[in-house]
């Protein structure tokens, strides 16, 4: 396709451009990001709220160009990663979120950053050079690709029906779960079960379902299919979950029943998850009983049943399933117990006693270790418990060396102050009125917690963040030629030299660890300026201000951009804040915590790339409008 194609002179391309623009306006609601990308004005793209969605779209289009030119490379993907904003491209590519939903999250993230004063003061591409994503595969090599004139076609291809993201199955951190789904036909890339050969028609329709980017394509494949191979229907139910088409998924299960097709564990698992989302507990119970008489108990079925019980707040069923697993010798992991505790939270009332039994008795008896998700559910379940129980839970959390985050902090404060889930605290006055009636000990505990969270750098109020940002400009600087330890010491010195800003200590931190002696630092503008002088005096090869004005990846940028409903990743996703992978099949809730922490934590890019190489990944493909990451990786290889 030539550059001329962008002008819309070609009739087909003009039609594609119109459709893509309409679709994106539907997603964006407030502005036409596609028109901004193509026609400007460039001044708009200098604003974070427009710049970040534009970069996300450009990166997606680069991947689509690669998909069209080398589909075997994309299909052979084994891992993915993205630097800063590019991490959301990696989340989309891994299958955790659809394009629409991921774009919406990027919009929320960009709007929140705009609130705290982050503006891309210069060209969007200067900003983008530290934001474009990298996807890594172990397949054939390919020359770097450019965006070219594929923008319109790619955006139309990317768009799927706008639906709520699908709920996921609830076994935490189990890569074997995804493998099992794949083996039984629930994972949409698997054509058969245990070597079972599918008919020609079955293979054909299953292939169409696998490739479907919207429910219409799935429905068309099912309409053409006249066979009774359960793998085809399993894949269709999985797609229903992925696209949020719960009613249609239930209809697929009804068709399985009407055709008297033999069901598998994966069939029952998908059906229970669908009915749980439809808030149909009677159907869930009926499917569960049939599953037990047909397949018997296994970890995947148990997980789906406990999650359904948690959704319903049925503590008795959740506890019964755990007991059945224990007596049947089915392995129980922390995800199962966490879901049971969440059932106590959903049920409310005096069910905190059941939650305490699960936490203090069952978890130790099974030699399990709770994680931050477990702690969040447990503290949430203690809302009607005495204050001492809540504080004891936090002490136990410290004993496990589990760090607080924004999500847990919010749950803790809501629990201590006994905020009702239906009570909207939309203003400071409403909060004050509600808190005024609380016991003095609870108010003191909440106040102490707020002080502790402030010391940790956690930010809970967008209004507070906005006020702080308005009072203090922020900045970023690229540093090269200094050792990390030296640079960190200089950051500490810059903070001390700057002193306090708006009643809090100045912030200057290493934000991006890109390659040996190559870093980006960010924080309060005055502290960053002090750092530049210190780096120059130490003989840094480069100390150059970036045109991005936000204190990215520091405590000043703490946000709560969270997505509660995502799919299991279909490949390893290497995360910025941990510098390592979340494995294929990991519970999306765990990855969610990484995403929430990403914007206020350093990007461990060097560690991430080195971890990939240690895991046998040797070929790297950069999808985006720049080649910055290619240069960074080359420096790592030279070392």
ZAVO-107436 format. One record per residue (C-alpha): x, y, z; residue number from 1; residue in three letters. Coordinates in steps of 0.25 Angstrom, whole numbers. Example, Ala and Ser with C-alpha at 12.3 -4.5 7.8 and 13.67 -1.06 7.14 Angstrom:
<sites>
    east   north      up     i    aa
      49     -18      31     1   ala
      55      -4      29     2   ser
</sites>
This chain:
<sites>
    east   north      up     i    aa
       0       0       0     1   unk
       6      14      -4     2   unk
       5      27       4     3   unk
      -5      31      -6     4   unk
     -15      22       0     5   unk
     -16      30      13     6   unk
     -22      42       5     7   unk
     -35      34       3     8   unk
     -35      35     -13     9   unk
     -37      20     -14    10   unk
     -51      17     -12    11   unk
     -49       4      -3    12   unk
     -39      12       6    13   unk
     -49      24       7    14   unk
     -59      14      12    15   unk
     -50       8      22    16   unk
     -45      21      27    17   unk
     -60      25      30    18   unk
     -63      12      37    19   unk
     -51      13      45    20   unk
     -53      27      49    21   unk
     -67      24      53    22   unk
     -63      12      61    23   unk
     -52      19      69    24   unk
     -62      31      72    25   unk
     -71      21      78    26   unk
     -60      16      87    27   unk
     -54      29      90    28   unk
     -68      36      92    29   unk
     -62      50      94    30   unk
     -52      52      82    31   unk
     -48      46      69    32   unk
     -34      41      72    33   unk
     -32      35      58    34   unk
     -35      49      52    35   unk
     -25      55      61    36   unk
     -14      44      57    37   unk
     -16      47      43    38   unk
     -19      62      42    39   unk
     -15      68      55    40   unk
     -14      79      60    41   unk
      -1      74      66    42   unk
      -3      83      78    43   unk
     -14      74      83    44   unk
      -5      62      82    45   unk
       5      69      91    46   unk
      -6      67     102    47   unk
      -5      54     110    48   unk
     -19      51     109    49   unk
     -18      50      94    50   unk
      -4      46      93    51   unk
      -4      33     100    52   unk
     -16      27      92    53   unk
     -10      32      79    54   unk
       3      24      83    55   unk
      -5      12      87    56   unk
     -12      12      73    57   unk
       1      14      66    58   unk
       7       2      73    59   unk
      -5      -7      70    60   unk
      -4      -3      55    61   unk
      11      -6      54    62   unk
       7     -20      60    63   unk
      -4     -22      50    64   unk
       6     -19      39    65   unk
      15     -30      44    66   unk
       3     -39      45    67   unk
      -1     -37      30    68   unk
      14     -38      25    69   unk
      18     -49      34    70   unk
       6     -56      41    71   unk
      15     -68      45    72   unk
      23     -59      54    73   unk
      11     -54      61    74   unk
       5     -68      62    75   unk
      18     -73      68    76   unk
      18     -63      79    77   unk
      24     -68      92    78   unk
      25     -55     101    79   unk
      22     -41     100    80   unk
      27     -28     108    81   unk
      25     -13     106    82   unk
      32      -1     112    83   unk
      23       8     120    84   unk
      11      11     112    85   unk
      15       0     103    86   unk
      12     -10     114    87   unk
      -3      -8     111    88   unk
       0     -12      96    89   unk
       6     -25     102    90   unk
      -6     -27     111    91   unk
     -15     -26      98    92   unk
      -6     -35      90    93   unk
      -6     -46     101    94   unk
     -21     -47     100    95   unk
     -24     -42     114    96   unk
     -32     -30     108    97   unk
     -39     -28      95    98   unk
     -35     -16      87    99   unk
     -47      -7      91   100   unk
     -45     -10     106   101   unk
     -30      -8     106   102   unk
     -32       6      98   103   unk
     -42      10     109   104   unk
     -32       7     120   105   unk
     -21      15     113   106   unk
     -31      26     112   107   unk
     -34      25     127   108   unk
     -19      25     130   109   unk
     -16      37     121   110   unk
     -28      45     127   111   unk
     -23      42     141   112   unk
      -8      46     137   113   unk
     -14      59     131   114   unk
     -20      62     144   115   unk
      -7      61     152   116   unk
      -1      71     142   117   unk
       7      62     132   118   unk
       8      69     119   119   unk
      16      64     107   120   unk
      22      78     104   121   unk
      29      75      91   122   unk
      26      65      80   123   unk
      18      53      82   124   unk
      29      45      76   125   unk
      40      50      86   126   unk
      30      45      97   127   unk
      28      32      89   128   unk
      42      28      88   129   unk
      42      24     102   130   unk
      28      18     101   131   unk
      28       9      89   132   unk
      26      -6      92   133   unk
      35     -18      89   134   unk
      29     -32      86   135   unk
      39     -43      86   136   unk
      37     -57      79   137   unk
      46     -69      76   138   unk
      43     -70      62   139   unk
      48     -65      48   140   unk
      55     -52      47   141   unk
      49     -40      41   142   unk
      54     -26      37   143   unk
      48     -15      46   144   unk
      35     -10      41   145   unk
      29       4      40   146   unk
      15       9      42   147   unk
      14      13      27   148   unk
       0      14      21   149   unk
      -6       3      28   150   unk
     -13      11      39   151   unk
     -27      11      34   152   unk
     -28      -3      30   153   unk
     -21      -8      43   154   unk
     -30       0      52   155   unk
     -43      -6      45   156   unk
     -37     -20      47   157   unk
     -34     -17      61   158   unk
     -48     -13      65   159   unk
     -57     -23      71   160   unk
     -71     -22      77   161   unk
     -71     -13      89   162   unk
     -74     -22     101   163   unk
     -70     -23     115   164   unk
     -58     -31     117   165   unk
     -60     -46     121   166   unk
     -58     -51     134   167   unk
     -47     -61     136   168   unk
     -46     -75     143   169   unk
     -40     -73     157   170   unk
     -28     -82     159   171   unk
     -17     -72     163   172   unk
      -3     -73     156   173   unk
      -5     -87     150   174   unk
       1     -89     136   175   unk
      -5    -103     135   176   unk
     -19     -97     136   177   unk
     -17     -91     122   178   unk
     -10    -103     117   179   unk
     -22    -111     122   180   unk
     -32    -102     115   181   unk
     -24    -103     102   182   unk
     -24    -118     103   183   unk
     -39    -119     105   184   unk
     -43    -109      94   185   unk
     -46     -98     103   186   unk
     -34     -90      99   187   unk
     -37     -85      85   188   unk
     -24     -89      78   189   unk
     -26    -104      81   190   unk
     -33    -113      71   191   unk
     -34    -126      78   192   unk
     -34    -133      92   193   unk
     -24    -144      95   194   unk
     -21    -146      81   195   unk
     -35    -148      77   196   unk
     -37    -145      62   197   unk
     -47    -136      58   198   unk
     -55    -137      45   199   unk
     -52    -128      33   200   unk
     -64    -119      36   201   unk
     -60    -119      51   202   unk
     -46    -114      48   203   unk
     -52    -104      38   204   unk
     -62     -97      48   205   unk
     -52     -98      60   206   unk
     -42     -91      52   207   unk
     -52     -80      49   208   unk
     -56     -79      64   209   unk
     -41     -78      68   210   unk
     -39     -67      58   211   unk
     -51     -59      62   212   unk
     -50     -45      66   213   unk
     -64     -43      69   214   unk
     -76     -51      73   215   unk
     -83     -50      59   216   unk
     -72     -58      54   217   unk
     -74     -69      65   218   unk
     -89     -69      62   219   unk
     -87     -71      47   220   unk
     -77     -83      50   221   unk
     -87     -89      59   222   unk
     -98     -87      49   223   unk
     -91     -94      38   224   unk
     -86    -106      48   225   unk
     -95    -118      48   226   unk
     -86    -127      56   227   unk
     -86    -132      71   228   unk
     -71    -130      74   229   unk
     -70    -124      88   230   unk
     -57    -116      85   231   unk
     -64    -107      75   232   unk
     -75    -103      86   233   unk
     -64    -102      97   234   unk
     -57     -92      88   235   unk
     -70     -84      85   236   unk
     -73     -83     100   237   unk
     -59     -78     103   238   unk
     -61     -68      92   239   unk
     -74     -64      98   240   unk
     -67     -61     111   241   unk
     -56     -54     105   242   unk
     -66     -45      97   243   unk
     -75     -43     109   244   unk
     -87     -50     101   245   unk
     -92     -58     113   246   unk
    -106     -61     108   247   unk
    -100     -66      95   248   unk
     -91     -75     103   249   unk
    -102     -80     111   250   unk
    -109     -83      98   251   unk
     -97     -91      93   252   unk
     -98    -100     105   253   unk
    -112    -102     103   254   unk
    -109    -107      89   255   unk
     -99    -117      95   256   unk
    -110    -122     105   257   unk
    -120    -123      94   258   unk
    -111    -131      85   259   unk
    -107    -140      96   260   unk
     -93    -138      94   261   unk
     -83    -144     104   262   unk
     -78    -132     113   263   unk
     -64    -130     118   264   unk
     -58    -123     130   265   unk
     -55    -111     122   266   unk
     -70    -111     117   267   unk
     -75    -110     131   268   unk
     -65    -100     135   269   unk
     -69     -90     124   270   unk
     -84     -93     127   271   unk
     -83     -90     142   272   unk
     -75     -77     139   273   unk
     -85     -72     129   274   unk
     -97     -75     138   275   unk
     -90     -69     150   276   unk
     -88     -56     141   277   unk
    -103     -57     138   278   unk
    -106     -57     153   279   unk
    -113     -70     152   280   unk
    -109     -78     164   281   unk
    -119     -89     161   282   unk
    -113     -92     148   283   unk
     -99     -92     154   284   unk
    -103    -103     164   285   unk
    -110    -112     154   286   unk
     -97    -111     145   287   unk
     -89    -114     157   288   unk
     -97    -126     161   289   unk
     -96    -132     146   290   unk
     -81    -129     146   291   unk
     -79    -137     159   292   unk
     -87    -149     154   293   unk
     -80    -148     140   294   unk
     -65    -144     142   295   unk
     -63    -144     157   296   unk
     -56    -133     164   297   unk
     -43    -126     159   298   unk
     -36    -113     162   299   unk
     -41    -106     150   300   unk
     -56    -109     153   301   unk
     -54    -106     168   302   unk
     -48     -93     165   303   unk
     -60     -89     156   304   unk
     -70     -94     166   305   unk
     -63     -86     177   306   unk
     -63     -74     169   307   unk
     -77     -75     166   308   unk
     -80     -76     181   309   unk
     -72     -64     184   310   unk
     -80     -56     173   311   unk
     -93     -61     181   312   unk
     -87     -59     195   313   unk
     -90     -74     197   314   unk
     -80     -77     208   315   unk
     -85     -91     211   316   unk
     -83     -96     197   317   unk
     -69     -90     196   318   unk
     -65     -97     209   319   unk
     -72    -110     205   320   unk
     -64    -110     191   321   unk
     -51    -108     199   322   unk
     -55    -119     208   323   unk
     -58    -128     197   324   unk
     -44    -125     190   325   unk
     -37    -128     203   326   unk
     -44    -142     205   327   unk
     -42    -145     190   328   unk
     -27    -142     189   329   unk
     -29    -131     179   330   unk
     -18    -120     181   331   unk
     -23    -107     188   332   unk
     -15     -95     184   333   unk
     -16     -81     190   334   unk
     -26     -76     179   335   unk
     -36     -86     183   336   unk
     -35     -81     198   337   unk
     -35     -67     194   338   unk
     -48     -69     186   339   unk
     -54     -75     198   340   unk
     -50     -63     206   341   unk
     -56     -54     196   342   unk
     -69     -62     197   343   unk
     -69     -58     212   344   unk
     -67     -43     208   345   unk
     -78     -43     198   346   unk
     -88     -50     208   347   unk
     -85     -39     219   348   unk
     -91     -40     233   349   unk
     -84     -49     243   350   unk
     -77     -57     232   351   unk
     -64     -51     236   352   unk
     -63     -63     246   353   unk
     -63     -72     234   354   unk
     -52     -63     227   355   unk
     -44     -64     240   356   unk
     -45     -79     240   357   unk
     -40     -80     226   358   unk
     -29     -70     228   359   unk
     -23     -74     241   360   unk
     -26     -89     241   361   unk
     -28     -94     226   362   unk
     -16     -87     220   363   unk
      -6     -91     230   364   unk
     -11    -105     230   365   unk
      -9    -106     215   366   unk
       5     -99     216   367   unk
       0     -88     207   368   unk
       5     -74     206   369   unk
      -5     -63     205   370   unk
      -2     -52     195   371   unk
      -7     -37     194   372   unk
     -20     -42     187   373   unk
     -23     -52     199   374   unk
     -20     -40     209   375   unk
     -29     -31     201   376   unk
     -41     -41     202   377   unk
     -38     -44     216   378   unk
     -38     -30     221   379   unk
     -51     -27     213   380   unk
     -58     -39     220   381   unk
     -55     -33     233   382   unk
     -64     -21     232   383   unk
     -73     -25     243   384   unk
     -62     -31     252   385   unk
     -56     -23     264   386   unk
     -45     -13     261   387   unk
     -35     -22     267   388   unk
     -37     -33     257   389   unk
     -34     -24     246   390   unk
     -21     -19     252   391   unk
     -17     -33     255   392   unk
     -19     -36     240   393   unk
     -10     -25     237   394   unk
       1     -30     247   395   unk
       0     -43     241   396   unk
       2     -37     227   397   unk
      15     -31     232   398   unk
      19     -44     237   399   unk
      18     -50     223   400   unk
      25     -38     217   401   unk
      14     -34     208   402   unk
      14     -20     204   403   unk
       2     -11     204   404   unk
      -2      -5     191   405   unk
     -13       5     187   406   unk
     -24      -5     186   407   unk
     -21     -11     199   408   unk
     -20       2     206   409   unk
     -34       6     201   410   unk
     -40      -7     205   411   unk
     -34      -5     219   412   unk
     -39       9     221   413   unk
     -53       5     216   414   unk
     -53      -7     226   415   unk
     -48       1     238   416   unk
     -58      12     235   417   unk
     -69       2     232   418   unk
     -73       8     219   419   unk
     -85       2     213   420   unk
     -84      -3     199   421   unk
     -96       5     195   422   unk
     -92      17     201   423   unk
     -85      27     191   424   unk
     -75      36     197   425   unk
     -74      46     186   426   unk
     -70      58     194   427   unk
     -62      62     206   428   unk
     -74      66     213   429   unk
     -81      53     211   430   unk
     -68      46     216   431   unk
     -67      55     228   432   unk
     -82      53     232   433   unk
     -80      38     231   434   unk
     -67      37     239   435   unk
     -72      47     250   436   unk
     -81      36     255   437   unk
     -70      25     256   438   unk
     -64      21     269   439   unk
     -51      29     272   440   unk
     -42      17     272   441   unk
     -46      14     258   442   unk
     -44      29     254   443   unk
     -30      28     260   444   unk
     -27      15     253   445   unk
     -31      21     240   446   unk
     -23      34     242   447   unk
     -11      26     246   448   unk
     -12      17     234   449   unk
     -13      30     225   450   unk
       0      35     231   451   unk
       7      21     228   452   unk
       2      21     214   453   unk
       7      35     212   454   unk
      20      31     217   455   unk
      20      19     207   456   unk
      17      28     196   457   unk
       3      23     193   458   unk
      -7      32     188   459   unk
     -22      30     190   460   unk
     -29      43     186   461   unk
     -29      48     172   462   unk
     -33      62     178   463   unk
     -20      62     186   464   unk
     -12      57     175   465   unk
     -17      69     166   466   unk
     -15      79     177   467   unk
      -1      75     179   468   unk
       2      74     164   469   unk
      -3      88     162   470   unk
       6      93     173   471   unk
      19      87     168   472   unk
      23      85     153   473   unk
      29      71     150   474   unk
      40      67     140   475   unk
      48      56     134   476   unk
      63      55     130   477   unk
      71      45     122   478   unk
      84      41     129   479   unk
      96      33     122   480   unk
     110      29     127   481   unk
     108      28     142   482   unk
     107      15     150   483   unk
      93      12     156   484   unk
      98      13     171   485   unk
     104      27     168   486   unk
      92      32     161   487   unk
      83      27     172   488   unk
      92      35     182   489   unk
      91      47     174   490   unk
      76      46     174   491   unk
      76      45     189   492   unk
      85      58     189   493   unk
      76      65     180   494   unk
      64      62     189   495   unk
      71      67     201   496   unk
      76      80     194   497   unk
      62      83     189   498   unk
      56      81     203   499   unk
      41      81     204   500   unk
      31      84     193   501   unk
      16      87     198   502   unk
      19      81     211   503   unk
      25      68     207   504   unk
      39      63     203   505   unk
      43      66     189   506   unk
      44      54     180   507   unk
      55      50     170   508   unk
      56      36     166   509   unk
      62      27     156   510   unk
      49      23     147   511   unk
      54      15     135   512   unk
      66       5     136   513   unk
      68       4     121   514   unk
      82      -2     119   515   unk
      96      -1     126   516   unk
      99      13     130   517   unk
      86      18     123   518   unk
      74      23     131   519   unk
      63      32     132   520   unk
      60      40     145   521   unk
      48      47     149   522   unk
      41      55     160   523   unk
      39      70     164   524   unk
      44      79     154   525   unk
      53      87     164   526   unk
      59      73     169   527   unk
      61      68     155   528   unk
      69      81     151   529   unk
      77      80     164   530   unk
      80      65     159   531   unk
      85      70     145   532   unk
      95      79     152   533   unk
     100      68     161   534   unk
     101      58     149   535   unk
     109      69     140   536   unk
     119      71     152   537   unk
     121      55     153   538   unk
     124      55     138   539   unk
     112      48     132   540   unk
     112      46     117   541   unk
      98      52     116   542   unk
      88      59     125   543   unk
      77      64     116   544   unk
      63      68     120   545   unk
      52      61     113   546   unk
      40      68     107   547   unk
      31      60     116   548   unk
      27      68     128   549   unk
      21      57     137   550   unk
      28      50     149   551   unk
      26      36     142   552   unk
      29      24     150   553   unk
      30      31     164   554   unk
      21      32     176   555   unk
      16      45     170   556   unk
       9      38     159   557   unk
       2      27     168   558   unk
     -11      24     160   559   unk
     -22      14     162   560   unk
     -24       9     147   561   unk
     -29      -5     150   562   unk
     -37     -15     141   563   unk
     -44     -25     150   564   unk
     -49     -34     138   565   unk
     -38     -39     129   566   unk
     -35     -52     122   567   unk
     -23     -62     125   568   unk
     -11     -58     117   569   unk
      -8     -67     105   570   unk
       7     -65     106   571   unk
      17     -60     116   572   unk
      16     -45     119   573   unk
      29     -38     125   574   unk
      25     -27     134   575   unk
      31     -14     136   576   unk
      31     -13     151   577   unk
      36     -27     154   578   unk
      46     -28     143   579   unk
      42     -42     140   580   unk
      30     -50     135   581   unk
      16     -53     139   582   unk
      15     -67     133   583   unk
       4     -71     123   584   unk
      -8     -75     130   585   unk
      -6     -66     142   586   unk
     -18     -61     149   587   unk
     -21     -47     143   588   unk
     -23     -42     157   589   unk
      -8     -43     160   590   unk
      -4     -36     147   591   unk
     -15     -25     150   592   unk
      -7     -22     163   593   unk
       6     -20     154   594   unk
      -1     -11     145   595   unk
      -7      -2     156   596   unk
       8      -1     162   597   unk
      14       1     148   598   unk
      12      16     147   599   unk
      18      19     161   600   unk
      29       9     161   601   unk
      43       9     153   602   unk
      43       2     140   603   unk
      53     -10     141   604   unk
      55     -11     126   605   unk
      70     -16     127   606   unk
      66     -27     137   607   unk
      54     -30     128   608   unk
      62     -32     116   609   unk
      73     -40     123   610   unk
      62     -49     129   611   unk
      57     -52     115   612   unk
      71     -55     110   613   unk
      73     -65     122   614   unk
      60     -71     118   615   unk
      65     -74     104   616   unk
      58     -63      96   617   unk
      68     -58      86   618   unk
      60     -51      75   619   unk
      54     -38      77   620   unk
      43     -31      69   621   unk
      40     -16      72   622   unk
      26     -12      68   623   unk
      25       3      68   624   unk
      28      16      60   625   unk
      42      17      66   626   unk
      55       9      68   627   unk
      59      13      82   628   unk
      57       0      88   629   unk
      65      -7      77   630   unk
      77       2      81   631   unk
      75      -1      96   632   unk
      75     -16      94   633   unk
      87     -15      85   634   unk
      94      -8      96   635   unk
      90     -20     106   636   unk
      96     -30      96   637   unk
     109     -22      94   638   unk
     111     -23     109   639   unk
</sites>
